[in-house]
Each structure stands twice: as structure tokens, then as C-alpha cells.
């Protein structure tokens, strides 16, 4: 299990949305900061596209900090494992060959840069990232203890700060509270958690 989940954004309004939506969830640390200014951590999660073209937004900051080779390695992994197109809802971990972050988690929120408001893609990408980190820790004995997430889907994706934080919080809550049964009651409960906000359907 993770020791700390960092939620990172330079805008105070996004940080406020994180505080509201993640209220009561454990091990959450909200940081009003840019990627370049983060303190040492184990893994950073990207929020890019299915083709690993990391030339804009938070991905560009990652490449600027870690070097062009990280984008090439992400793209080679996409070509090798996904035949050139990584589906939204999947994620993988790569070592960065840097002391911090030592690992990068590539978890696309969109196939190509486009609006994703009204979809569950922020949830899907966050959920995929958490599962990939969990699997990596099972293999490594827990090498990833501190993971940093940006505000998924709020750039080109156009998802509002509040909705992005809500979907990310839903994914983290489901990660913390795995089910002990699988039946239709559970499916309905989870679907409502993903698609509804205070009883109003926001994901279709």
C-alpha cells in the first residue's frame, strides 16, 4: 500500500478541489507546486495521450526535467506492448534512471488531445495508474511508496477542476476499499460512484 499520495497543481483553485473531494481519505498530501519544484518522490503519473507524444502540458515538463530519452522509452514501450496505441484505462511503469522520481507511470487520459468532459476517462486513467503501481510494488517489494499525481484531464481534456478531483478521489477510494464480493449490487454501487455527483449524473 502507498505511504503517500501527492496531488499536485500550481493553481490554488485546483488544490481546493482536491481538498474538497479527497476529504477524509488517508495518506493524501496536496501540494500547490509545479512538477519541477516537487520534493523527492518515488513515482510521477503522467496524464497524456495514447501515443506517448509528450510535447505539451505536464508531459512536456516531465520531458524537460528528465530528458528526451524518457519520451522515446515511453513510445518504445507503447509500440512493443500496445502495437503503437495505448488504450485509455491502461498504465505502465518505467524506471526514469533519475533519483527522483525513480519511476514514471504512463496513464493516458485521452487517445489524442481532445475534450473528455462528461466521460469517465479521468477515473479510468487514475484507476489504471493505481493498479499499475500496486502491481509494480508486488514485484519489487514496495519500491514505490510516494506517488505524485497531476490534475488528470484538466488541460486539453477540459474537465473541470471539481469533476477531475471527484473522479480521481473515486478511483483512490476504490483502491483503498477493494470488494469482497462481485455481484450486481456492487456493480451498481460502483457505477453510481463513478458516474454520479450527489445524485446527479455527470458521466454518460
C-alpha positions in Angstrom: 0.0 0.0 0.0 1.2 3.5 -0.7 2.6 5.6 2.1 1.6 8.9 0.5 -0.4 10.1 -2.4 0.6 13.6 -3.6 -1.9 15.7 -5.6 0.0 18.4 -7.4 -1.1 21.6 -9.2 0.1 25.2 -9.3 -3.4 26.7 -9.2 -4.9 27.2 -5.7 -8.4 26.5 -7.1 -7.4 23.0 -8.2 -5.8 22.4 -4.8 -9.1 23.5 -3.2 -11.0 21.0 -5.3 -8.6 18.3 -4.3 -9.1 19.1 -0.6 -12.9 19.0 -1.0 -13.1 15.8 -3.0 -10.4 13.8 -1.1 -11.6 14.9 2.3 -11.3 12.0 4.8 -9.2 9.8 2.5 -5.9 8.8 4.2 -2.3 9.5 3.2 -3.2 12.4 0.8 -0.9 15.4 0.6 -2.0 18.3 -1.6 0.8 20.5 -3.0 0.4 23.8 -4.8 3.5 23.4 -6.9 4.8 22.6 -10.4 6.4 19.3 -11.3 9.9 20.9 -11.5 9.6 22.1 -7.8 8.5 18.9 -6.2 10.4 17.4 -3.3 11.8 13.9 -3.8 9.2 11.2 -4.5 9.2 7.7 -6.0 6.8 7.9 -9.0 5.1 10.5 -11.1 2.0 9.8 -13.0 1.5 11.4 -16.5 -1.8 12.5 -17.9 -1.1 12.4 -21.6 -2.2 10.6 -24.8 -2.3 7.1 -26.2 0.8 7.6 -28.4 3.2 8.9 -25.8 3.8 12.2 -27.6 4.9 14.2 -24.6 5.3 17.7 -26.0 2.6 19.7 -24.2 1.3 20.3 -20.7 2.6 18.4 -17.7 4.2 15.8 -20.1 6.4 18.5 -21.6 7.6 19.5 -18.1 8.4 15.9 -17.4 10.4 15.6 -20.6 12.2 18.9 -19.9 13.2 17.7 -16.5 14.0 14.0 -17.2 15.3 14.4 -20.8 14.1 13.5 -24.3 15.0 9.8 -23.7 12.1 9.3 -21.3 9.6 10.1 -24.2 11.4 7.7 -26.5 11.3 5.0 -23.9 7.6 5.6 -23.3 6.9 5.4 -27.0 9.0 2.2 -27.5 7.0 0.6 -24.7 3.8 1.6 -26.4 5.0 0.2 -29.7 6.2 -3.0 -28.1 3.3 -3.7 -25.8 0.3 -2.0 -27.4 1.2 -2.1 -31.1 1.6 1.7 -31.2 -1.6 2.8 -29.4 -2.0 2.5 -25.6 -5.7 2.4 -24.7 -7.1 4.8 -22.1 -7.6 2.7 -19.0 -4.2 1.1 -19.1 -0.9 2.2 -17.5 2.7 1.0 -17.2 5.7 1.8 -15.0 9.1 2.8 -16.3 12.3 3.5 -14.4 13.5 7.0 -15.1 17.2 6.5 -14.4 16.9 9.6 -12.1 16.9 9.6 -8.3 13.6 11.4 -8.2 11.2 10.4 -9.4 12.8 7.0 -9.9 9.7 5.8 -11.8 7.3 7.2 -14.3 3.7 5.9 -14.7 2.3 6.5 -18.1 -1.5 6.6 -17.9 -3.2 8.3 -20.8 -6.4 10.2 -20.2 -7.2 10.5 -23.9 -6.4 8.9 -27.2 -5.5 12.2 -28.9 -5.7 15.7 -27.4 -9.4 16.4 -27.2 -12.2 17.2 -24.8 -13.1 14.4 -22.4 -15.5 16.2 -20.1 -18.6 14.2 -19.4 -16.7 10.9 -19.7 -15.2 8.6 -17.1 -11.7 8.8 -18.6 -10.1 10.6 -15.6 -11.4 7.8 -13.4 -10.2 5.1 -15.8 -6.7 6.6 -16.1 -6.3 7.2 -12.3 -7.6 3.7 -11.6 -5.2 2.2 -14.2 -2.3 4.1 -12.6 -3.0 2.9 -9.1 -3.3 -0.7 -10.3 0.0 -0.5 -12.3 1.7 0.9 -9.2 0.2 -1.8 -7.0 1.4 -4.5 -9.4 4.9 -2.9 -9.6 5.1 -2.9 -5.8 4.1 -6.5 -5.6 7.0 -7.4 -7.9 9.6 -5.1 -6.3 8.6 -5.5 -2.6 7.3 -1.9 -2.3 9.7 0.3 -4.2 7.0 2.9 -4.8 5.9 4.5 -1.6 5.3 8.1 -2.6 3.4 8.7 -5.8 2.5 12.2 -7.3 -0.5 12.8 -9.5 -1.2 15.9 -11.5 -4.8 17.0 -12.1 -5.8 14.4 -14.7 -7.8 15.6 -17.7 -7.9 19.3 -16.8 -5.7 20.6 -19.6 -6.6 19.7 -23.2 -9.2 17.4 -21.7 -11.3 20.3 -20.5 -12.5 18.5 -17.4 -13.5 21.0 -14.6 -11.3 21.0 -11.5 -14.1 19.8 -9.3 -15.0 16.9 -11.6 -11.4 15.8 -12.2 -10.8 15.7 -8.4 -14.1 13.8 -7.9 -13.2 11.1 -10.4 -9.6 10.8 -9.1 -10.9 10.5 -5.5 -13.4 7.8 -6.5 -10.6 5.8 -8.0 -8.4 6.2 -4.9 -11.3 5.3 -2.6 -11.9 2.1 -4.7 -8.2 1.3 -4.5 -8.3 1.6 -0.7 -11.6 -0.4 -0.3 -11.4 -3.4 -2.6 -14.6 -5.5 -2.7 -15.0 -8.9 -1.1 -17.7 -9.9 -3.5 -18.7 -9.3 -7.1 -22.4 -9.1 -7.8 -24.8 -6.7 -9.4 -25.4 -4.7 -6.2 -21.6 -4.0 -6.1 -21.6 -3.1 -9.8 -24.5 -0.6 -9.4 -22.8 0.9 -6.3 -19.5 1.4 -8.1 -21.2 2.8 -11.3 -23.0 5.4 -9.2 -19.8 6.4 -7.5 -18.1 6.9 -10.9 -21.0 8.5 -12.8 -23.0 10.5 -10.3 -22.2 13.5 -8.2 -24.6 14.0 -5.3 -27.3 12.1 -7.1 -26.9 13.9 -10.4 -25.5 12.0 -13.4 -22.4 13.8 -14.7 -20.8 10.9 -16.7 -22.8 9.4 -19.6 
